[in-house]
Amino acid sequence: MATGNGNDQAAATVIRQPITGNEELGDLSKPAQALARFYRAFNRRDLAMMEQSWDNSDQAVMVTPYGGINRGWREIRPSYEGLFSSPARVQVELYDYSVTVLGDIFYAVGWERGYYSGENKKLEIRVRVTRIFHRAEDGRWREIHHHESFENPQLLAAYQAAIHSSAKR
């Protein structure tokens, strides 16, 4: 993991060990544990933990190809509420990623892989992802920005159709 104090530039190292959310959370002042907390909240559909993972201010932004641009926790939260209450299941892990720490900001860039399962449809998911966290006053990392994009346009179209179909239920 590359680290820096904000005055130097550190090269990012690719980390091969995936983050699934099943890791020991331990010290949430460490970037790896902050990432693990996010994936645990997502994969376990834990909205309270997801809220602890995100910055709850109006500065938080989530950009996804199926939900558009959501600004502020008030817009981001309904995306997770809808997904978590849907009969469809989505499970993902972060892999082949790098983490760069610059003072009170860190960002992770890599891939998410996993699956969507719902309404007699299964899809393997693979998306590019960037997550940016800032250190909150309590010393814990909070996500402030999330961006993901699909590399495969056919997979994107199938995933969008599946998500929108399951959201209508």
C-alpha positions in Angstrom: 0.0 0.0 0.0 1.4 3.3 -1.0 1.4 6.0 1.7 2.3 9.6 1.8 2.1 12.6 4.0 0.7 14.9 1.4 4.1 16.3 0.5 5.6 13.4 -1.3 4.5 11.2 -4.1 4.3 7.5 -3.6 3.8 4.9 -6.3 0.7 2.8 -6.0 1.3 -1.0 -5.7 -1.3 -3.4 -7.0 -2.7 -5.6 -4.3 -3.8 -9.0 -5.4 -5.5 -10.2 -2.2 -9.2 -9.4 -2.7 -11.3 -7.5 -0.1 -14.6 -9.4 0.4 -16.0 -7.8 3.6 -15.2 -11.0 5.5 -11.9 -9.6 6.8 -11.3 -8.6 10.4 -12.4 -5.0 10.7 -10.0 -4.2 13.5 -8.7 -0.6 13.3 -11.0 1.4 11.1 -8.4 4.2 10.9 -6.6 1.9 8.4 -7.6 2.1 4.7 -7.9 -1.7 4.3 -10.3 -2.0 7.2 -12.4 1.0 5.8 -12.7 -0.9 2.5 -13.5 -4.1 4.2 -16.3 -2.3 6.2 -17.8 -1.0 3.0 -17.8 -4.5 1.3 -19.2 -6.1 4.5 -22.0 -3.6 4.6 -22.7 -4.1 0.9 -22.6 -7.9 0.8 -24.6 -8.3 4.0 -27.1 -5.6 3.0 -26.4 -3.7 6.2 -27.8 -0.2 5.7 -26.6 1.0 9.2 -23.1 -0.1 8.5 -23.2 1.4 5.0 -24.2 4.7 6.6 -21.2 4.5 8.9 -19.0 3.8 5.9 -20.1 6.8 3.9 -19.6 10.5 4.7 -23.1 11.7 5.5 -22.6 15.2 4.2 -23.7 16.9 1.0 -20.2 16.5 -0.4 -20.4 12.7 -0.9 -20.9 11.6 -4.5 -21.7 8.3 -6.1 -21.5 7.8 -9.8 -22.8 4.5 -11.3 -24.0 3.5 -14.8 -27.4 2.3 -13.3 -28.1 5.0 -10.8 -26.6 8.1 -12.4 -25.0 10.7 -10.2 -26.2 10.9 -6.6 -24.9 13.9 -4.6 -25.0 13.8 -0.8 -25.9 11.0 1.5 -29.6 11.9 1.2 -29.5 10.9 -2.5 -27.0 8.0 -2.1 -28.9 6.2 0.7 -32.1 5.4 -1.4 -29.9 3.6 -3.9 -28.7 1.2 -1.2 -32.2 1.0 0.4 -33.6 -0.1 -2.9 -30.9 -2.6 -3.7 -30.9 -4.1 -0.2 -34.7 -4.5 0.0 -34.9 -6.0 -3.5 -35.3 -9.8 -4.0 -32.2 -9.7 -6.2 -28.8 -10.3 -4.7 -25.6 -8.6 -5.7 -22.3 -9.8 -4.1 -19.0 -8.2 -5.0 -15.3 -8.0 -4.0 -12.5 -5.6 -4.7 -9.5 -7.1 -6.4 -6.4 -6.1 -8.5 -6.5 -2.7 -6.8 -4.2 -0.1 -5.5 -4.5 2.2 -2.5 -2.8 5.6 -2.3 -2.8 7.6 0.9 -2.3 11.4 0.6 -2.7 12.9 4.1 -6.3 12.8 5.1 -7.4 11.3 1.8 -7.0 7.8 0.3 -8.2 6.4 -2.9 -8.6 2.8 -4.1 -8.6 2.0 -7.8 -9.2 -1.4 -9.2 -11.8 -4.0 -10.2 -14.9 -5.3 -8.6 -16.1 -8.8 -9.5 -19.1 -10.7 -8.3 -22.5 -11.7 -9.3 -26.1 -10.6 -9.7 -28.8 -13.2 -9.0 -32.5 -12.5 -9.3 -35.7 -13.5 -11.3 -34.1 -16.6 -12.9 -31.2 -14.5 -14.1 -27.6 -14.7 -13.0 -24.9 -12.4 -14.2 -21.2 -12.3 -13.5 -20.2 -8.7 -12.8 -16.9 -7.1 -13.5 -16.5 -3.3 -13.2 -13.8 -0.7 -12.9 -14.1 1.1 -9.6 -12.6 4.1 -7.8 -13.4 4.8 -4.2 -12.1 8.0 -2.4 -12.2 8.3 1.4 -11.4 11.1 3.8 -10.4 10.9 7.4 -13.3 12.1 9.6 -12.9 13.9 12.9 -13.1 10.6 14.8 -10.1 9.3 12.9 -12.1 6.8 10.8 -12.2 6.8 7.1 -15.5 7.7 5.4 -16.2 7.3 1.7 -16.7 10.6 0.0 -16.7 9.5 -3.7 -17.5 6.3 -5.6 -17.3 5.8 -9.4 -17.7 2.6 -11.3 -18.0 1.7 -15.0 -18.5 -1.4 -16.9 -16.0 -2.4 -19.5 -18.4 -4.7 -21.4 -21.4 -2.8 -22.9 -23.5 -6.0 -23.2 -23.0 -6.8 -19.6 -23.9 -3.2 -18.7 -27.1 -3.4 -20.6 -28.0 -6.8 -19.1 -27.2 -5.5 -15.6 -29.2 -2.3 -16.0 -32.2 -4.3 -17.3 -32.0 -6.7 -14.3 -31.5 -4.0 -11.7 -34.4 -1.9 -13.1 -36.6 -4.9 -13.3 -36.0 -6.0 -9.7 -36.4 -2.4 -8.5 -40.0 -2.3 -9.8 -41.0 -5.3 -7.6 
